[in-house]
Amino acid sequence: MKDSKLVAFGEKVREVRKEKKISQELLAELAGIDRSYMGYIERGDQNITLTKLYQIASALEVSAKDLLSD
């Protein structure tokens, strides 16, 4: 069973990425993360580190808090 917080985070990352019209592959490249790993994150399959959170937020040009908020 997936952790609901991880799923919510992944959905928020996907939502912001799509709003900015960025492909998953480009986001992964900008964040310095493997594309398949980014897929795991967006599906809520991966519990990421704080460092990865900030890398993703920076790549999306949003605050880390924006990705954690409901």
VENSULFEN-V602750 format. One line per field, one symbol per residue. ss: DSSP state (@ for helix, = for strand, . for the rest). phi: phi as a letter, one per 20 degrees, with the letter a starting at -180 (. if undefined). burial: b if it has 9 or more other ideal C-beta (glycine too) atoms within 8 Angstrom, else e. A space follows every 10 residues. Layout:
ss = ???
phi = ???
burial = ???
//
This chain:
ss = ...@@@@@@@ @@@@@@@@@. ...@@@@@@@ @...@@@@@@ @@@......@ @@@@@@@@@@ ...@@@@@..
phi = .fffffffff ffgfgfgfge ldffffggff emcfffffff ffemeceeef gfgfffgffe lceggfeeff
burial = eeeeebbbbb bbbbebbeee ebebeebbee bebebebbbb bbebeeeeee ebbbbbbebb eeebebbeee
//
